[in-house]
Amino acid sequence: MKETKEIQEEQILIRITGQDRPGLTTAVMAILARYNAHVLDIGQADIHSTLSLGILIRIDEKGAGQVMKELLFKATELGVNIGFAPVSDDEYEDWVNRQGKNRYILTIIGRSLSARNIEATTRVITAQGINIDSILRLTGRQSIRKGNQHVRACIEFSLRGTPKDYGQMQAELMQMSHEQGIDFSLQKDNMYRRMRRLICFDMDSTLIQTECIDELAKHAGVGKQVAEITERAMRGEIDFKESFRERVALLKGLDANVMRDIAETMPITEGVDRLMTVLKQCGYKIAILSGGFTYFGEYLQRKYGIDYVYANELEVGEDNKLTGRYLGEVVDGKRKAELLKLLAQVEKVNLAQTIAVGDGANDLPMLSEAGLGIAFHAKPRVQATAEQNITTIGLDGVLYFLGFKDSYLGEAGKL
């Protein structure tokens, strides 16, 4: 009886580079389909109309020769370069096994990004023994002729592996950030990162570029005294509750109508309009957790459709003047963290799906409690503690830490 010869199969890595054009991938796949090639992996990048396409196939020995011959002819016809590399079974299995390693997303942001910035970032990655799987530009292409005050650049690195020392990696990235004037975010690439659902913002010096209590104090003629107490509190030098009581007491006798004037002229932080539009369209629940005042938080709530506002309520007397007292429990750092956890329960989301954004020492508890805590143009102590910082661009930089790409956002993402 004649024995049936076993069909031998092999892996071939196909690399194609050159000027991109419609139909190129279709032409390549038509040849592979003709010989029943099995595609094990595929990846394509297009930079300034220059294509880089990689395809890893498994095919029988007889078909392999025919495929390579036909692809060479097709490459000449299309005007692209093509190369082939054999991949052994052991090499392929080793590659498959490595896919189970930890994965991270490292995002860097700046008004612009230079080769020096990227070199410094990749040096930190390499020193930790981590592999870069892919590099993706999240921001739109920049014009070199048209000026734009809101220009920004963002690159996302997809990493695979386990850092030798995660803490050291964070410290080196922080140092690089300070030295080179760029921001970064290092996050585990898991299902929670892709499914954030609740975002909580501080208000004063985060959503707005002022401290409302300082504005009230100016109208009351006690601006200098209140500003000094505010700065000490934000730096964490004095207890927030005590400083709050002291400052509110100095506002006694101020006409409550002043709050409306302040609210209508509050300077909104760069990027807030864009950020809120995108978050609302994408179904995020949004909260303000503020050590400031309810009146101003509710003004922003009406303006942006914010879901929750928790802040401090100033007591107003029958004469429509501030009494120098407040109502209810003070919203301090501890209370902000409690509220974040409570809102997560109410919205039925895992705490890992929450985001917190703030600038002051009283924001640190909620920043550390949230799945993603972001310090925004923060005080030095907060920057040193938070794992994610934004200091170079507007508040819509949060979108890039969430993985949004400008090209995804359409009309909502326009500057």
C-alpha positions in Angstrom: 0.0 0.0 0.0 1.4 3.4 -1.0 1.9 5.8 1.9 0.4 9.3 1.7 3.0 11.9 2.1 2.2 14.5 4.9 1.9 18.0 3.6 4.5 20.3 5.2 3.6 23.8 6.1 5.7 26.8 6.9 5.4 30.4 8.1 6.5 33.3 5.9 6.6 36.9 6.9 5.9 39.2 4.0 7.0 42.9 4.2 5.8 45.4 1.6 6.8 49.1 1.6 6.4 51.9 -0.9 3.9 54.4 -2.2 0.4 53.6 -1.0 -2.4 53.3 -3.5 -6.0 52.0 -3.5 -6.3 48.3 -4.3 -2.8 47.3 -3.2 -3.9 45.2 -0.2 -6.6 43.7 -2.3 -4.1 42.6 -5.0 -1.8 41.0 -2.4 -4.7 39.2 -0.7 -6.0 37.9 -4.0 -2.8 36.0 -4.6 -2.7 34.7 -1.0 -6.3 33.5 -1.3 -5.6 31.7 -4.5 -3.2 29.4 -2.7 -5.2 29.1 0.5 -2.7 30.9 2.7 -3.7 31.2 6.4 -3.1 34.7 7.8 -1.6 34.4 11.3 -1.0 38.1 11.7 -1.3 41.4 9.8 -0.5 45.0 10.4 -0.4 48.1 8.2 0.8 51.7 8.7 0.6 54.7 6.4 2.9 57.7 7.0 2.6 60.5 4.5 1.2 58.1 1.8 4.1 55.7 2.4 2.9 52.2 3.1 4.4 49.6 5.4 2.5 46.4 5.4 3.4 43.2 7.2 1.6 39.8 6.7 2.6 36.6 8.5 1.1 33.6 6.6 1.2 29.8 7.0 1.1 27.9 3.8 2.2 24.5 2.4 5.7 24.2 0.9 4.4 23.9 -2.7 2.2 26.9 -2.5 4.9 29.0 -0.8 7.1 29.1 -3.9 4.2 30.1 -6.2 3.0 32.8 -3.8 6.4 34.4 -3.5 6.9 34.4 -7.3 3.5 35.9 -8.0 3.9 38.5 -5.3 7.3 39.6 -6.7 5.7 40.1 -10.1 2.8 42.0 -8.5 5.2 44.2 -6.5 7.0 45.2 -9.7 3.7 46.0 -11.3 2.6 48.1 -8.4 6.0 49.9 -7.9 6.5 48.7 -4.3 9.3 46.8 -2.5 8.6 43.4 -1.1 10.6 41.0 1.1 10.2 37.6 2.5 11.5 36.0 5.8 10.9 32.5 7.0 9.6 32.1 10.5 10.2 28.7 12.2 7.6 26.9 14.3 9.6 27.5 17.4 10.0 31.3 16.7 6.3 31.5 16.0 5.3 29.7 19.2 7.7 31.9 21.2 6.0 35.0 19.8 2.6 33.6 20.6 3.6 32.9 24.2 4.9 36.4 24.7 1.4 37.8 23.8 0.2 36.9 27.3 2.6 39.3 29.0 1.4 42.5 30.7 0.5 45.3 28.4 0.7 49.0 29.0 -0.2 52.2 27.2 2.2 55.1 27.4 0.8 58.4 26.1 3.0 61.5 25.7 1.5 65.0 25.0 2.9 68.4 24.2 2.3 71.5 22.2 4.7 69.8 19.8 6.8 66.6 20.0 10.4 66.5 18.8 12.8 63.6 18.1 14.5 64.4 21.4 11.2 63.9 23.3 10.5 60.6 21.6 14.1 59.4 22.1 13.9 60.2 25.8 10.6 58.3 26.1 11.9 55.2 24.3 15.1 55.2 26.4 13.0 54.9 29.5 11.0 52.1 27.9 14.1 50.2 26.7 15.8 50.5 30.2 12.8 48.6 31.7 13.1 45.7 29.2 9.7 46.4 27.6 8.9 45.9 24.0 7.1 48.6 21.9 4.4 46.8 19.9 3.0 49.8 18.1 3.2 53.6 17.9 0.0 55.6 17.1 -0.5 59.4 16.6 -3.7 60.5 18.3 -3.7 64.1 17.3 -4.5 65.4 13.8 -1.9 66.4 11.3 -0.5 69.9 12.0 -0.3 72.6 9.3 3.1 74.2 8.9 1.5 77.3 7.4 -1.7 78.0 9.5 -1.1 79.1 13.0 -3.2 77.7 15.8 -2.9 78.7 19.5 -4.5 75.4 20.5 -2.0 73.2 18.6 -1.1 70.0 20.3 0.7 66.7 19.6 0.1 63.3 21.1 1.6 59.9 20.5 0.5 56.6 22.1 2.9 53.7 22.6 1.5 50.2 23.0 3.9 48.3 25.2 4.3 44.6 26.1 6.2 43.1 29.0 6.7 43.7 32.8 8.8 46.7 33.9 11.8 45.8 35.9 10.8 48.5 38.4 7.5 50.2 37.8 8.1 52.9 40.4 11.5 53.8 38.9 9.9 53.9 35.5 7.2 56.4 36.7 10.0 58.5 38.4 12.1 58.6 35.2 9.1 59.5 33.1 8.2 62.3 35.6 11.8 63.6 35.4 11.7 63.5 31.6 8.4 65.4 31.7 9.8 68.2 33.8 13.0 68.5 31.8 11.5 68.4 28.4 8.1 70.1 28.9 5.9 67.3 27.9 3.2 65.3 29.7 2.8 61.5 30.0 0.4 58.9 31.2 1.3 55.2 31.9 -1.7 52.9 32.2 -2.2 49.2 32.2 -4.0 48.2 29.0 -6.9 46.3 30.3 -10.7 46.2 29.8 -11.2 49.0 32.4 -9.0 51.4 30.5 -11.2 50.9 27.5 -14.5 51.2 29.4 -14.2 54.4 31.6 -17.7 55.6 32.5 -17.6 58.2 35.3 -15.4 61.3 35.4 -15.2 63.6 38.4 -13.7 67.1 38.2 -12.5 69.6 40.7 -13.8 73.0 39.7 -11.7 76.0 40.8 -8.4 76.1 38.9 -9.4 73.0 36.9 -12.7 73.7 35.0 -12.3 77.4 35.6 -9.1 79.4 35.7 -9.7 81.1 39.1 -10.6 80.4 42.7 -14.2 81.5 43.2 -13.6 82.3 46.9 -10.8 84.6 45.8 -13.1 86.4 43.5 -15.7 86.8 46.2 -13.0 88.1 48.5 -12.0 90.8 46.1 -15.5 92.1 46.0 -15.6 92.0 49.8 -12.4 93.9 50.1 -10.5 91.0 51.8 -8.8 89.6 48.7 -5.3 89.6 50.0 -6.1 87.8 53.3 -8.2 85.1 51.6 -5.7 84.5 48.8 -2.9 83.9 51.3 -5.1 81.3 53.2 -6.1 79.7 49.9 -2.6 79.2 48.7 -1.5 77.7 52.0 -4.5 75.3 51.8 -3.8 74.3 48.2 -0.2 73.5 49.0 -1.3 71.3 51.9 0.3 73.5 54.5 -2.9 73.9 56.6 -6.1 71.9 57.2 -8.6 72.5 54.4 -11.6 72.6 56.8 -10.1 75.1 59.1 -8.9 77.3 56.2 -12.3 77.1 54.6 -14.0 78.3 57.8 -11.6 81.2 58.1 -12.1 82.3 54.5 -15.9 82.1 54.5 -16.0 84.1 57.7 -14.2 87.0 55.9 -17.0 87.2 53.3 -19.6 88.2 55.9 -21.8 91.1 54.6 -21.1 90.6 50.9 -24.2 91.1 48.7 -25.2 87.6 47.3 -25.9 89.1 43.8 -22.2 89.4 43.3 -22.1 85.6 42.7 -24.1 85.9 39.6 -21.7 88.5 38.2 -18.7 86.3 39.0 -20.3 83.2 37.5 -21.1 85.0 34.2 -17.5 86.1 33.8 -15.6 83.1 35.1 -12.7 82.3 32.8 -13.3 78.8 31.4 -10.2 76.6 31.1 -8.8 75.9 27.6 -10.3 72.7 26.2 -13.3 72.4 28.5 -15.9 73.1 25.8 -14.4 70.4 23.6 -13.9 67.9 26.4 -17.5 68.2 27.7 -19.0 67.9 24.3 -17.1 64.7 23.6 -17.8 63.2 27.0 -21.5 63.8 26.8 -21.8 62.4 23.3 -19.9 59.3 24.4 -22.2 58.7 27.3 -19.9 59.5 30.2 -21.4 60.5 33.6 -19.8 63.8 34.7 -19.5 65.2 38.2 -18.1 68.3 39.9 -16.6 67.5 43.3 -15.5 70.9 44.6 -14.2 72.6 47.7 -15.7 75.7 46.1 -19.3 76.8 46.1 -22.5 75.2 44.8 -23.7 78.3 43.1 -20.8 78.3 40.6 -20.9 74.5 40.2 -24.6 74.6 39.3 -23.9 77.4 36.8 -21.4 75.1 35.0 -23.9 72.2 35.3 -26.5 74.1 33.4 -23.9 75.2 30.8 -22.5 71.8 30.1 -25.2 69.3 31.1 -23.1 68.0 34.0 -24.8 65.2 35.9 -23.8 65.8 39.5 -22.5 68.7 41.5 -21.2 68.4 45.1 -19.7 71.6 46.6 -20.1 73.9 49.6 -23.3 76.0 50.2 -22.8 79.6 51.4 -25.4 80.8 53.9 -27.4 83.8 52.7 -29.3 85.9 55.2 -32.7 87.5 54.9 -31.0 90.7 53.8 -29.5 88.8 50.8 -26.0 89.1 52.2 -23.6 86.4 53.0 -23.6 85.5 56.7 -20.0 84.3 56.9 -21.2 80.8 57.5 -21.8 77.7 55.3 -24.5 75.0 55.3 -23.9 71.3 55.6 -20.7 69.2 55.6 -17.5 70.7 54.1 -16.4 69.1 50.8 -12.8 68.5 51.5 -10.3 66.0 50.2 -11.7 63.1 52.2 -15.2 63.9 51.2 -14.3 64.1 47.5 -12.9 60.6 47.6 -16.1 59.3 49.5 -18.3 61.0 46.9 -16.4 59.4 44.0 -16.9 56.0 45.5 -20.6 56.7 46.2 -21.2 57.9 42.6 -19.5 54.8 41.2 -22.0 52.7 43.2 -24.9 54.8 42.1 -23.9 54.5 38.4 -23.0 50.8 38.9 -19.5 51.1 37.6 -16.3 49.5 38.9 -14.0 52.0 40.7 -11.4 51.1 38.0 -13.7 52.7 35.4 -13.6 56.1 37.2 -11.5 59.2 36.4 -10.7 62.1 38.7 -9.1 65.4 37.6 -7.9 68.1 39.9 -5.1 70.5 40.8 -4.9 70.9 44.6 -3.8 69.0 47.6 -7.4 68.4 48.6 -7.8 66.5 45.2 -5.1 63.9 46.1 -7.5 61.5 47.9 -9.9 61.2 44.9 -7.0 61.1 42.4 -5.5 58.1 44.2 -8.9 56.5 44.6 -10.0 56.7 40.9 -9.0 54.2 38.3 -7.3 57.1 36.4 -6.2 60.1 38.5 -5.0 63.1 36.5 -3.3 66.1 38.0 -4.1 69.2 35.8 -1.7 72.2 35.9 -1.3 71.1 39.5 0.6 72.4 42.5 4.1 70.8 42.9 3.1 68.4 45.6 0.2 67.1 43.6 2.3 66.7 40.4 4.9 64.7 42.4 2.2 62.4 43.8 -0.1 61.8 40.8 0.7 59.2 38.3 -0.8 61.2 35.3 -0.1 64.9 34.8 -1.3 67.5 32.2 0.7 70.7 32.4 1.4 71.7 28.7 -2.1 71.8 27.1 -5.7 72.3 27.9 -8.2 70.1 29.8 -9.2 68.3 26.6 -5.8 66.5 26.9 -7.8 64.1 29.1 -9.3 62.7 25.9 -5.9 61.4 24.8 -5.3 59.7 28.1 -8.6 57.9 27.4 -7.4 56.8 24.0 -9.5 59.1 21.9 -8.1 60.0 18.5 -8.8 63.3 16.8 -10.0 61.5 13.6 -12.6 59.6 15.7 -14.2 62.7 17.1 -15.7 64.4 14.0 -17.6 67.6 14.6 -17.5 67.0 18.4 -13.8 67.1 18.4 -13.2 70.3 16.4 -11.0 72.8 18.2 
